[in-house]
Amino acid sequence: MPDTGNGHRIRSIFKAGLALILALYLTGCTVFEIHLIPPPSPLKEKVLSGEGRTKVLLVEVSGVISNQRVSSVLSPREEEGMVARIREALDKAEKDNDVRAILLSINSPGGTVTSSDILYHEIKAFKEKNNVKVYAQVMDLAASGGYYVAQAADTIIAHPTSITGSIGVITLKMNLKGLMEKVGVDFEVVKSGDKKDFLSPFRPLTEEERKLFQAAIDDMHDRFVEVITRSRRHLTEAQVRKLADGRVFTARQALDAKLIDHVGYLDDTRKLIQKDLALRDFQLVTYYRAGEYKDNVYSLIKAPSINMVNFDLNFLPKSPEPQFLYLWIP
């Protein structure tokens, strides 16, 4: 079929457009973006229960504590890390003068040392800057880094069937030397000092390196003990160290050891907050994104688990380097 004038003009305009886009891209002068995956929507407020002007913000600390972005084979979009998500919620709450308290709903076996410490710091700083109370409600589990984050709270309440504790540090170092020998692969290392490849996954630790490694673990453990001693003022450092051998505690055992303040359900925690703040009632609110289900307070609870659909476990290192963890690994 002979080409029409219209068809020729359309193709010419299309080619010119593509050429312009390519030129702008190559020179770094693009003036627009094309999002194949739309950006996440802003946080919205949801009232879970109660009435009145005063608000208590429910913040969920659920799953392994890490700021690594969470991906899934079922979704093209990566979810933001826990630290970033909670910081975003605190920033929104800071703009709302009606938020008088934070209720942390903790259901976590812990996570990386740094992410746990950042969360603790951010929540504590928010509390002090805005003169609000912070309450931590332990759900199924607040172990290791989960218990560390709870130290930012003024009061810690655990469900009667909760597990907490596991105060300590652990790290996982791979030793691939045997595997490399089996497949006939070796790594030749040129280094400026004999410890430059300290903790290399391709060889075992020397005795001197093991002592250095243990010293780093001990230093991070000391920080955990110091944070608890500052927060749980009725416990001495010696008492905390005695409890900080990695064991876990039931709610009743944790109460007897003074690691928590109360044993009770969310209704009991609500009554405690009302009494502390001298309120007849308050709105328990949370923040959510479009598409998330937040019908009531129990809609937020997720059991700490390994997601077998998501083959990347979202907290294990993507390479063989060791990570320092405030994490309960039974």
C-alpha positions as a Python dict, from the first residue, in 0.01 Angstrom:
ca = {
    (1, 'M'): (0, 0, 0),
    (2, 'P'): (138, 344, -86),
    (3, 'D'): (239, 552, 213),
    (4, 'T'): (1, 837, 291),
    (5, 'G'): (118, 1183, 386),
    (6, 'N'): (-35, 1151, 733),
    (7, 'G'): (146, 824, 807),
    (8, 'H'): (478, 971, 698),
    (9, 'R'): (432, 1277, 918),
    (10, 'I'): (341, 1064, 1225),
    (11, 'R'): (651, 850, 1180),
    (12, 'S'): (868, 1158, 1139),
    (13, 'I'): (729, 1315, 1457),
    (14, 'F'): (775, 986, 1647),
    (15, 'K'): (1138, 952, 1533),
    (16, 'A'): (1210, 1314, 1620),
    (17, 'G'): (1059, 1262, 1963),
    (18, 'L'): (1269, 954, 2029),
    (19, 'A'): (1581, 1135, 1914),
    (20, 'L'): (1505, 1426, 2151),
    (21, 'I'): (1446, 1192, 2447),
    (22, 'L'): (1772, 1006, 2375),
    (23, 'A'): (1967, 1331, 2341),
    (24, 'L'): (1829, 1468, 2668),
    (25, 'Y'): (1902, 1141, 2847),
    (26, 'L'): (2261, 1116, 2720),
    (27, 'T'): (2336, 1478, 2818),
    (28, 'G'): (2175, 1444, 3161),
    (29, 'C'): (1913, 1706, 3075),
    (30, 'T'): (1599, 1502, 3120),
    (31, 'V'): (1313, 1716, 3244),
    (32, 'F'): (1070, 1435, 3322),
    (33, 'E'): (1065, 1088, 3472),
    (34, 'I'): (874, 780, 3367),
    (35, 'H'): (771, 562, 3666),
    (36, 'L'): (689, 209, 3557),
    (37, 'I'): (615, 132, 3924),
    (38, 'P'): (430, 417, 4099),
    (39, 'P'): (600, 556, 4411),
    (40, 'P'): (453, 463, 4750),
    (41, 'S'): (158, 671, 4860),
    (42, 'P'): (191, 901, 5166),
    (43, 'L'): (96, 774, 5509),
    (44, 'K'): (-266, 818, 5617),
    (45, 'E'): (-414, 807, 5965),
    (46, 'K'): (-655, 534, 6076),
    (47, 'V'): (-848, 544, 6404),
    (48, 'L'): (-841, 195, 6556),
    (49, 'S'): (-1046, 265, 6866),
    (50, 'G'): (-1155, 532, 7113),
    (51, 'E'): (-1277, 889, 7097),
    (52, 'G'): (-1164, 1237, 7184),
    (53, 'R'): (-902, 1477, 7059),
    (54, 'T'): (-600, 1319, 7226),
    (55, 'K'): (-424, 1055, 7019),
    (56, 'V'): (-192, 765, 7100),
    (57, 'L'): (1, 646, 6796),
    (58, 'L'): (43, 273, 6757),
    (59, 'V'): (378, 193, 6591),
    (60, 'E'): (444, -163, 6478),
    (61, 'V'): (789, -319, 6526),
    (62, 'S'): (725, -653, 6361),
    (63, 'G'): (967, -903, 6213),
    (64, 'V'): (1344, -892, 6186),
    (65, 'I'): (1480, -544, 6260),
    (66, 'S'): (1673, -417, 5961),
    (67, 'N'): (1671, -122, 5729),
    (68, 'Q'): (1723, -344, 5427),
    (69, 'R'): (1450, -292, 5172),
    (70, 'V'): (1209, -586, 5152),
    (71, 'S'): (1147, -745, 4814),
    (72, 'S'): (918, -1025, 4704),
    (73, 'V'): (882, -1239, 4394),
    (74, 'L'): (508, -1160, 4407),
    (75, 'S'): (547, -782, 4394),
    (76, 'P'): (754, -561, 4163),
    (77, 'R'): (788, -292, 4430),
    (78, 'E'): (1042, -306, 4711),
    (79, 'E'): (905, -206, 5050),
    (80, 'E'): (1102, 41, 5257),
    (81, 'G'): (1310, -87, 5547),
    (82, 'M'): (1175, -93, 5901),
    (83, 'V'): (1395, 192, 6027),
    (84, 'A'): (1292, 422, 5741),
    (85, 'R'): (922, 332, 5782),
    (86, 'I'): (919, 404, 6156),
    (87, 'R'): (1116, 727, 6113),
    (88, 'E'): (856, 839, 5854),
    (89, 'A'): (578, 765, 6104),
    (90, 'L'): (755, 963, 6377),
    (91, 'D'): (806, 1258, 6141),
    (92, 'K'): (432, 1260, 6064),
    (93, 'A'): (343, 1233, 6433),
    (94, 'E'): (571, 1526, 6517),
    (95, 'K'): (346, 1752, 6308),
    (96, 'D'): (36, 1648, 6505),
    (97, 'N'): (10, 1822, 6842),
    (98, 'D'): (-271, 1586, 6946),
    (99, 'V'): (-32, 1287, 6963),
    (100, 'R'): (44, 1256, 7334),
    (101, 'A'): (196, 908, 7347),
    (102, 'I'): (347, 629, 7138),
    (103, 'L'): (249, 265, 7182),
    (104, 'L'): (509, 28, 7037),
    (105, 'S'): (362, -306, 6937),
    (106, 'I'): (672, -528, 6938),
    (107, 'N'): (673, -870, 6778),
    (108, 'S'): (1034, -931, 6682),
    (109, 'P'): (1323, -1172, 6742),
    (110, 'G'): (1563, -878, 6699),
    (111, 'G'): (1787, -792, 6407),
    (112, 'T'): (2108, -613, 6321),
    (113, 'V'): (2294, -431, 6596),
    (114, 'T'): (2296, -99, 6412),
    (115, 'S'): (1929, -101, 6304),
    (116, 'S'): (1819, -193, 6657),
    (117, 'D'): (2029, 88, 6801),
    (118, 'I'): (1902, 342, 6546),
    (119, 'L'): (1538, 255, 6622),
    (120, 'Y'): (1603, 286, 6996),
    (121, 'H'): (1773, 623, 6940),
    (122, 'E'): (1502, 762, 6709),
    (123, 'I'): (1215, 668, 6942),
    (124, 'K'): (1396, 797, 7249),
    (125, 'A'): (1486, 1124, 7075),
    (126, 'F'): (1124, 1170, 6960),
    (127, 'K'): (1003, 1112, 7317),
    (128, 'E'): (1241, 1366, 7468),
    (129, 'K'): (1195, 1631, 7198),
    (130, 'N'): (815, 1618, 7200),
    (131, 'N'): (763, 1541, 7570),
    (132, 'V'): (547, 1236, 7506),
    (133, 'K'): (520, 904, 7685),
    (134, 'V'): (625, 581, 7516),
    (135, 'Y'): (477, 241, 7603),
    (136, 'A'): (600, -93, 7467),
    (137, 'Q'): (357, -382, 7437),
    (138, 'V'): (531, -716, 7385),
    (139, 'M'): (319, -941, 7165),
    (140, 'D'): (447, -1295, 7091),
    (141, 'L'): (812, -1200, 7109),
    (142, 'A'): (1046, -915, 7195),
    (143, 'A'): (1383, -1084, 7200),
    (144, 'S'): (1734, -942, 7170),
    (145, 'G'): (1706, -635, 6940),
    (146, 'G'): (1329, -634, 6998),
    (147, 'Y'): (1391, -597, 7372),
    (148, 'Y'): (1667, -341, 7298),
    (149, 'V'): (1416, -119, 7113),
    (150, 'A'): (1173, -154, 7405),
    (151, 'Q'): (1427, 30, 7625),
    (152, 'A'): (1312, 354, 7463),
    (153, 'A'): (977, 309, 7639),
    (154, 'D'): (882, 448, 7979),
    (155, 'T'): (680, 133, 8051),
    (156, 'I'): (707, -221, 7911),
    (157, 'I'): (400, -447, 7919),
    (158, 'A'): (402, -809, 7802),
    (159, 'H'): (115, -1039, 7714),
    (160, 'P'): (85, -1331, 7958),
    (161, 'T'): (222, -1568, 7692),
    (162, 'S'): (501, -1343, 7559),
    (163, 'I'): (869, -1433, 7533),
    (164, 'T'): (1140, -1173, 7587),
    (165, 'G'): (1506, -1144, 7679),
    (166, 'S'): (1781, -1310, 7472),
    (167, 'I'): (2008, -1022, 7574),
    (168, 'G'): (2331, -1058, 7381),
    (169, 'V'): (2514, -1042, 7050),
    (170, 'I'): (2571, -1306, 6787),
    (171, 'T'): (2738, -1307, 6448),
    (172, 'L'): (2750, -1561, 6170),
    (173, 'K'): (3079, -1596, 5982),
    (174, 'M'): (3093, -1828, 5685),
    (175, 'N'): (3396, -2050, 5634),
    (176, 'L'): (3395, -2155, 5269),
    (177, 'K'): (3746, -2299, 5266),
    (178, 'G'): (3631, -2663, 5258),
    (179, 'L'): (3380, -2594, 4981),
    (180, 'M'): (3640, -2408, 4773),
    (181, 'E'): (3880, -2702, 4806),
    (182, 'K'): (3611, -2945, 4690),
    (183, 'V'): (3534, -2746, 4377),
    (184, 'G'): (3901, -2671, 4312),
    (185, 'V'): (3882, -2294, 4359),
    (186, 'D'): (4129, -2090, 4560),
    (187, 'F'): (4164, -1718, 4631),
    (188, 'E'): (4501, -1550, 4621),
    (189, 'V'): (4509, -1243, 4846),
    (190, 'V'): (4762, -960, 4834),
    (191, 'K'): (4731, -740, 5142),
    (192, 'S'): (4910, -455, 5317),
    (193, 'G'): (4877, -607, 5664),
    (194, 'D'): (4824, -956, 5803),
    (195, 'K'): (4476, -865, 5934),
    (196, 'K'): (4351, -682, 5624),
    (197, 'D'): (4134, -983, 5533),
    (198, 'F'): (4019, -1026, 5891),
    (199, 'L'): (3696, -1232, 5896),
    (200, 'S'): (3746, -1348, 5538),
    (201, 'P'): (3493, -1622, 5450),
    (202, 'F'): (3762, -1804, 5253),
    (203, 'R'): (3977, -1910, 5549),
    (204, 'P'): (3931, -1993, 5917),
    (205, 'L'): (4009, -1745, 6196),
    (206, 'T'): (4350, -1746, 6358),
    (207, 'E'): (4356, -1755, 6740),
    (208, 'E'): (4457, -1388, 6751),
    (209, 'E'): (4174, -1295, 6515),
    (210, 'R'): (3927, -1492, 6724),
    (211, 'K'): (4026, -1285, 7029),
    (212, 'L'): (3984, -963, 6831),
    (213, 'F'): (3646, -1084, 6706),
    (214, 'Q'): (3537, -1170, 7060),
    (215, 'A'): (3648, -825, 7179),
    (216, 'A'): (3418, -662, 6921),
    (217, 'I'): (3128, -886, 7032),
    (218, 'D'): (3197, -803, 7398),
    (219, 'D'): (3198, -430, 7324),
    (220, 'M'): (2856, -449, 7157),
    (221, 'H'): (2729, -665, 7443),
    (222, 'D'): (2849, -402, 7692),
    (223, 'R'): (2646, -140, 7505),
    (224, 'F'): (2334, -359, 7532),
    (225, 'V'): (2390, -393, 7908),
    (226, 'E'): (2446, -17, 7945),
    (227, 'V'): (2124, 67, 7759),
    (228, 'I'): (1922, -167, 7981),
    (229, 'T'): (2089, -37, 8298),
    (230, 'R'): (2003, 323, 8202),
    (231, 'S'): (1643, 233, 8114),
    (232, 'R'): (1565, -18, 8391),
    (233, 'R'): (1684, 202, 8674),
    (234, 'H'): (1581, -39, 8948),
    (235, 'L'): (1834, -292, 8810),
    (236, 'T'): (2206, -258, 8875),
    (237, 'E'): (2461, -329, 8606),
    (238, 'A'): (2564, -645, 8789),
    (239, 'Q'): (2203, -767, 8795),
    (240, 'V'): (2161, -695, 8423),
    (241, 'R'): (2484, -879, 8337),
    (242, 'K'): (2361, -1183, 8526),
    (243, 'L'): (2044, -1183, 8314),
    (244, 'A'): (2229, -1105, 7990),
    (245, 'D'): (2356, -1453, 7905),
    (246, 'G'): (2128, -1499, 7603),
    (247, 'R'): (1844, -1682, 7780),
    (248, 'V'): (1480, -1600, 7707),
    (249, 'F'): (1212, -1533, 7968),
    (250, 'T'): (838, -1587, 7985),
    (251, 'A'): (631, -1282, 8076),
    (252, 'R'): (606, -1388, 8439),
    (253, 'Q'): (980, -1461, 8462),
    (254, 'A'): (1062, -1126, 8300),
    (255, 'L'): (837, -947, 8550),
    (256, 'D'): (1003, -1125, 8843),
    (257, 'A'): (1345, -1029, 8701),
    (258, 'K'): (1227, -665, 8661),
    (259, 'L'): (1292, -670, 8288),
    (260, 'I'): (933, -557, 8226),
    (261, 'D'): (684, -353, 8429),
    (262, 'H'): (349, -528, 8381),
    (263, 'V'): (186, -839, 8240),
    (264, 'G'): (-141, -772, 8061),
    (265, 'Y'): (-344, -748, 7745),
    (266, 'L'): (-385, -449, 7514),
    (267, 'D'): (-701, -350, 7704),
    (268, 'D'): (-495, -335, 8024),
    (269, 'T'): (-234, -122, 7849),
    (270, 'R'): (-505, 113, 7727),
    (271, 'K'): (-635, 158, 8083),
    (272, 'L'): (-279, 220, 8203),
    (273, 'I'): (-227, 491, 7941),
    (274, 'Q'): (-559, 656, 8033),
    (275, 'K'): (-455, 665, 8397),
    (276, 'D'): (-101, 793, 8325),
    (277, 'L'): (-226, 1072, 8097),
    (278, 'A'): (-532, 1149, 8313),
    (279, 'L'): (-771, 1096, 8021),
    (280, 'R'): (-1130, 977, 8007),
    (281, 'D'): (-1064, 838, 7660),
    (282, 'F'): (-829, 876, 7364),
    (283, 'Q'): (-806, 778, 7001),
    (284, 'L'): (-569, 491, 6932),
    (285, 'V'): (-445, 565, 6580),
    (286, 'T'): (-198, 417, 6335),
    (287, 'Y'): (-55, 519, 5999),
    (288, 'Y'): (-97, 315, 5685),
    (289, 'R'): (-58, 330, 5308),
    (290, 'A'): (-333, 276, 5054),
    (291, 'G'): (-397, -95, 5008),
    (292, 'E'): (-288, -197, 5358),
    (293, 'Y'): (-543, -358, 5588),
    (294, 'K'): (-573, -178, 5923),
    (295, 'D'): (-920, -255, 6058),
    (296, 'N'): (-830, -292, 6428),
    (297, 'V'): (-532, -322, 6657),
    (298, 'Y'): (-490, -695, 6594),
    (299, 'S'): (-479, -640, 6217),
    (300, 'L'): (-125, -517, 6270),
    (301, 'I'): (11, -831, 6430),
    (302, 'K'): (232, -1050, 6215),
    (303, 'A'): (410, -1354, 6352),
    (304, 'P'): (790, -1328, 6326),
    (305, 'S'): (870, -1582, 6056),
    (306, 'I'): (1084, -1661, 5756),
    (307, 'N'): (900, -1583, 5435),
    (308, 'M'): (957, -1889, 5215),
    (309, 'V'): (791, -1719, 4917),
    (310, 'N'): (1053, -1446, 4936),
    (311, 'F'): (1370, -1647, 4886),
    (312, 'D'): (1582, -1349, 4993),
    (313, 'L'): (1524, -1356, 5369),
    (314, 'N'): (1567, -977, 5381),
    (315, 'F'): (1803, -975, 5674),
    (316, 'L'): (2070, -1230, 5586),
    (317, 'P'): (2373, -1071, 5419),
    (318, 'K'): (2369, -1077, 5039),
    (319, 'S'): (2740, -1162, 5046),
    (320, 'P'): (2949, -1375, 5285),
    (321, 'E'): (3056, -1086, 5511),
    (322, 'P'): (2961, -1134, 5878),
    (323, 'Q'): (2691, -922, 6041),
    (324, 'F'): (2670, -835, 6408),
    (325, 'L'): (2322, -916, 6536),
    (326, 'Y'): (2104, -852, 6837),
    (327, 'L'): (1898, -1151, 6725),
    (328, 'W'): (1751, -1461, 6889),
    (329, 'I'): (1846, -1756, 6670),
    (330, 'P'): (1722, -2074, 6846),
}
